[in-house]
Amino acid sequence: MEKRIISLPKGGNLEVDCTPEFFEVVKKSLDITDRDVSNDDIRVFIYSAFKNGIEKAEFELLQKDKV
């Protein structure tokens, strides 16, 4: 396992424990074939995953309220 400390754009750091499997998921998600995964790639991947999860949960709540 590899520990990465990623600087965030608005300050602060994000500490991520990365497994080889995690790197492969990031590569596949961001279509990276010709280089190693960078800290910025990890930051973008995590941001997108959380954003999509929150949007899906909000949508499901709105749909539940309509029933």
C-alpha atoms as one frame of an Amber mdcrd trajectory, in Angstrom:
protein
   0.000   0.000   0.000   1.255   3.458  -0.878   0.347   6.538   1.137  -0.204
   9.742  -0.845  -0.631  13.187   0.673  -2.445  15.350  -1.865  -2.573  19.136
  -1.643  -6.077  20.460  -2.200  -6.796  23.564  -4.318  -8.438  25.517  -1.487
  -5.887  24.496   1.128  -5.387  21.484   3.291  -4.252  18.002   2.430  -5.974
  14.743   1.623  -4.204  11.609   2.852  -5.004   8.543   0.758  -3.823   4.960
   1.222  -3.572   3.572  -2.306  -3.552  -0.093  -3.247  -2.554  -1.385  -6.688
  -6.251  -2.130  -7.281  -7.160   1.502  -6.488  -4.567   2.750  -8.993  -6.091
   0.451 -11.644  -9.599   1.785 -10.966  -8.337   5.375 -11.274  -6.515   4.543
 -14.516  -9.592   2.893 -15.995 -11.934   5.683 -14.882  -9.708   8.462 -16.256
  -8.569   6.461 -19.307  -4.886   6.622 -18.356  -2.807   4.201 -20.407   0.582
   5.814 -20.933   1.709   6.998 -17.486   1.484   6.475 -13.738  -1.393   7.901
 -11.711  -0.599  11.383 -10.371  -1.839  13.009  -7.184  -4.016  15.267  -9.324
  -5.568  12.197 -10.998  -6.452  10.790  -7.563  -7.921  14.122  -6.441 -10.060
  14.397  -9.590 -11.212  10.775  -9.260 -12.241  11.173  -5.617 -13.974  14.508
  -6.307 -15.944  12.995  -9.198 -16.907   9.889  -7.235 -18.214  11.907  -4.293
 -19.974  14.407  -6.582 -21.740  11.631  -8.479 -22.705   9.843  -5.259 -24.181
  13.004  -3.733 -26.085  13.875  -6.902 -27.520  10.350  -7.085 -28.595  10.447
  -3.423 -30.222  13.877  -3.874 -32.056  12.664  -6.978 -33.325   9.581  -5.156
 -34.550  11.734  -2.250 -36.411  13.996  -4.663 -38.001  10.994  -6.345 -39.005
   9.540  -2.968 -40.655  12.842  -1.975 -42.767  12.786  -5.172 -44.312   9.418
  -4.288
